[in-house]
Amino acid sequence: MQPEGRRSGARERGATGVDIDYPPQAQAFRAEVAAFLDEHLPEGWPGIGALDEDAAWAFARAWRATLAQHGYLALTWPVEYGGRGLTKLHQVVLMEELARAGVPYGLPQDTFGLKMLANTLLRWGTEEQKRRFLPRILSGEDVWCQGYSEPDAGSDLVSLRTRAVRDGDSWVINGQKIWTSGAQHCDWIFVLARTAPQAPPHRGISFLLVPLRQPGIEVRPFRMLTGRDHFNEVFFTDARTDADLVVGEVNDGWQVANTLLGYERGEEAATNPILFRAELDRLVDLARHYSRDTDPVIRQRIAWCWSKVEIMRYLGYRILTGWLNGAAPGPETSIAKLFWSEYHQQVTALAMDIMGMDGQVLSGRQPLRTYRTDDPGAANTSGSWTITYLTALSGTIYAGTSEIQRNILAERVLGLPREPRRAQ
Ligand SMILES: Cc1cc2nc3c(=O)[nH]c(=O)nc-3n(C[C@H](O)[C@H](O)[C@H](O)COP(=O)(O)OP(=O)(O)OC[C@H]3O[C@@H](n4cnc5c(N)ncnc54)[C@H](O)[C@@H]3O)c2cc1C
């Protein structure tokens, strides 16, 4: 890949071309990360998936602290906010090496604080907001969740109806959010709220930082298909937050909201193929275990999966090349989202078919992660595959449904007529 500071003599490529060579500074950093992993992981470390649930959580918390202490959690943040001021390329290399070693980058809820909100604050936050919130996100003192979706505003997010009204030094918030991942474990929520009801829909929304633990907020967890309480409904009844906790301009939160969504993706283009490949290797072992590896139909389906993982690998390189060259994320991210989420439903359904009736009885440890593959090192059990199969069903919904991705591709890549839009 060709990031900022291209190698002399390297072939010039467009922002969306593919270059699978890493430049020397990436290889030097890769060696640094490898030495760090060697020093901090036990000899013969099999991956966090090999630990039982309690041990895995304990490891994940301790590992997060180790990464923070050695400056790996905020590589790209400026030094004055606790980061190392490195580039996206370094971040990609780090994520690749962590995925290969079978260790997490942070705790599951870090997606919202560390990855989405912190980067958004660096782009849009006031100096005071950065100084107040970034160190606490980094240390894990403040855990964040995302208050975007509402019962009647998911794909059509701009229809959101939660309102915030200024009252002296506060905003007073009323309304409801839904599908709020992990809210029951969080301290803060970033909320999109309508602050100018008469303005056109995109122009009357503000991005607010709201403390979750207060009398005006009720968090109601609800149970998922897997039997776990991951999601929540969050009700706001005269909830309050300080007047200066708006990110960006008042009524201009739509722009901030979209910046944040851009951080939802990114380096996953590098890590997805690594994790999917490790998962596929486990699937081949599973087929052997059930003596299905000689079944021609199963073999055909495994070969199909293999070809898809290879395509994802090259698609990942293509996205990364553009990303590292500073190109704004284009429609190719929709291709990747569509591709991996639909692939993952197929590969996990194949695991269910291989296990047959065994898949109906959960045995062994269940995955810690709610998204994507089980962790590297996980045993090939029905507990692992069945829960992964069930969670894969949500992959075509979150971060933009498959239908929405297809609309984007139809309109922006194929140039088909736009579907009717509401007036702005
Ligand atoms: C695992 C998971 C975690 C989530 N975590 C969070 C979170 O932490 N915070 C948060 O705010 N939200 C979260 N969400 C919510 C998620 O963003 C929404 O579910 C998603 O945006 C879809 O919105 P919706 O569920 O309201 O479905 P809808 O938008 O109502 O869609 C229903 C169906 O209609 C289709 N559809 C809608 N519009 C169109 C169109 N224009 N053309 C064609 N088809 C269309 C959709 O594709 C879908 O099949 C999470 C969702 C999941 C599954």
The ligand as an SDF file (V2000), in Angstrom:
LIG
                    3D

 53 58  0  0  0  0  0  0  0  0999 V2000
  -26.2850   -5.6420   15.9060 C   0  0  0  0  0  0  0  0  0  0  0  0
  -26.7840   -4.2320   15.8010 C   0  0  0  0  0  0  0  0  0  0  0  0
  -26.2500   -3.2200   16.5690 C   0  0  0  0  0  0  0  0  0  0  0  0
  -26.7490   -1.9190   16.4820 C   0  0  0  0  0  0  0  0  0  0  0  0
  -26.2310   -0.9710   17.3180 N   0  0  0  0  0  0  0  0  0  0  0  0
  -26.7170    0.2990   17.2590 C   0  0  0  0  0  0  0  0  0  0  0  0
  -26.2240    1.2950   18.1720 C   0  0  0  0  0  0  0  0  0  0  0  0
  -25.3930    1.0240   19.0530 O   0  0  0  0  0  0  0  0  0  0  0  0
  -26.7460    2.5500   18.0860 N   0  0  0  0  0  0  0  0  0  0  0  0
  -27.6800    2.8790   17.1440 C   0  0  0  0  0  0  0  0  0  0  0  0
  -28.0670    4.0650   17.0850 O   0  0  0  0  0  0  0  0  0  0  0  0
  -28.1970    1.9580   16.2920 N   0  0  0  0  0  0  0  0  0  0  0  0
  -27.7380    0.6680   16.3270 C   0  0  0  0  0  0  0  0  0  0  0  0
  -28.2520   -0.3010   15.4870 N   0  0  0  0  0  0  0  0  0  0  0  0
  -29.3610    0.0540   14.6070 C   0  0  0  0  0  0  0  0  0  0  0  0
  -29.0570    0.0560   13.1150 C   0  0  0  0  0  0  0  0  0  0  0  0
  -28.3140    1.1890   12.7700 O   0  0  0  0  0  0  0  0  0  0  0  0
  -30.3970   -0.0190   12.3830 C   0  0  0  0  0  0  0  0  0  0  0  0
  -30.9840   -1.2690   12.6740 O   0  0  0  0  0  0  0  0  0  0  0  0
  -30.2390    0.1170   10.8890 C   0  0  0  0  0  0  0  0  0  0  0  0
  -29.8480    1.4160   10.5600 O   0  0  0  0  0  0  0  0  0  0  0  0
  -31.5680   -0.2210   10.1580 C   0  0  0  0  0  0  0  0  0  0  0  0
  -32.6000    0.5470   10.6730 O   0  0  0  0  0  0  0  0  0  0  0  0
  -33.9580   -0.1300   11.1800 P   0  0  0  0  0  0  0  0  0  0  0  0
  -33.6120   -1.2870   12.0610 O   0  0  0  0  0  0  0  0  0  0  0  0
  -34.8140    0.9500   11.7310 O   0  0  0  0  0  0  0  0  0  0  0  0
  -34.6410   -0.7450    9.8870 O   0  0  0  0  0  0  0  0  0  0  0  0
  -35.4440    0.0720    8.7730 P   0  0  0  0  0  0  0  0  0  0  0  0
  -34.6350    1.2480    8.3440 O   0  0  0  0  0  0  0  0  0  0  0  0
  -36.8350    0.3240    9.2490 O   0  0  0  0  0  0  0  0  0  0  0  0
  -35.4700   -0.9660    7.6030 O   0  0  0  0  0  0  0  0  0  0  0  0
  -36.3870   -2.0780    7.5730 C   0  0  0  0  0  0  0  0  0  0  0  0
  -36.1900   -2.7970    6.2400 C   0  0  0  0  0  0  0  0  0  0  0  0
  -36.5070   -1.8990    5.1430 O   0  0  0  0  0  0  0  0  0  0  0  0
  -35.4180   -1.7750    4.2710 C   0  0  0  0  0  0  0  0  0  0  0  0
  -35.3150   -0.4110    3.7660 N   0  0  0  0  0  0  0  0  0  0  0  0
  -35.3290    0.7350    4.5000 C   0  0  0  0  0  0  0  0  0  0  0  0
  -35.2010    1.8010    3.6830 N   0  0  0  0  0  0  0  0  0  0  0  0
  -35.0840    1.3360    2.4170 C   0  0  0  0  0  0  0  0  0  0  0  0
  -34.9190    1.9380    1.1360 C   0  0  0  0  0  0  0  0  0  0  0  0
  -34.8290    3.2500    1.0200 N   0  0  0  0  0  0  0  0  0  0  0  0
  -34.8370    1.1290    0.0520 N   0  0  0  0  0  0  0  0  0  0  0  0
  -34.9200   -0.2300    0.1880 C   0  0  0  0  0  0  0  0  0  0  0  0
  -35.0790   -0.8620    1.3640 N   0  0  0  0  0  0  0  0  0  0  0  0
  -35.1680   -0.0930    2.4570 C   0  0  0  0  0  0  0  0  0  0  0  0
  -34.1980   -2.1110    5.1190 C   0  0  0  0  0  0  0  0  0  0  0  0
  -33.0940   -2.5390    4.3190 O   0  0  0  0  0  0  0  0  0  0  0  0
  -34.7250   -3.2110    6.0200 C   0  0  0  0  0  0  0  0  0  0  0  0
  -34.7000   -4.4480    5.3390 O   0  0  0  0  0  0  0  0  0  0  0  0
  -27.7900   -1.6060   15.5690 C   0  0  0  0  0  0  0  0  0  0  0  0
  -28.3530   -2.6270   14.7730 C   0  0  0  0  0  0  0  0  0  0  0  0
  -27.8770   -3.9280   14.8880 C   0  0  0  0  0  0  0  0  0  0  0  0
  -28.5310   -4.9970   14.0530 C   0  0  0  0  0  0  0  0  0  0  0  0
  1  2  1  0
  2  3  1  0
  2 52  2  0
  3  4  2  0
  4  5  1  0
  4 50  1  0
  5  6  2  0
  6  7  1  0
  6 13  1  0
  7  8  2  0
  7  9  1  0
  9 10  1  0
 10 11  2  0
 10 12  1  0
 12 13  2  0
 13 14  1  0
 14 15  1  0
 14 50  1  0
 15 16  1  0
 16 17  1  0
 16 18  1  0
 18 19  1  0
 18 20  1  0
 20 21  1  0
 20 22  1  0
 22 23  1  0
 23 24  1  0
 24 25  2  0
 24 26  1  0
 24 27  1  0
 27 28  1  0
 28 29  2  0
 28 30  1  0
 28 31  1  0
 31 32  1  0
 32 33  1  0
 33 34  1  0
 33 48  1  0
 34 35  1  0
 35 36  1  0
 35 46  1  0
 36 37  1  0
 36 45  1  0
 37 38  2  0
 38 39  1  0
 39 40  1  0
 39 45  2  0
 40 41  1  0
 40 42  2  0
 42 43  1  0
 43 44  2  0
 44 45  1  0
 46 47  1  0
 46 48  1  0
 48 49  1  0
 50 51  2  0
 51 52  1  0
 52 53  1  0
M  END
$$$$
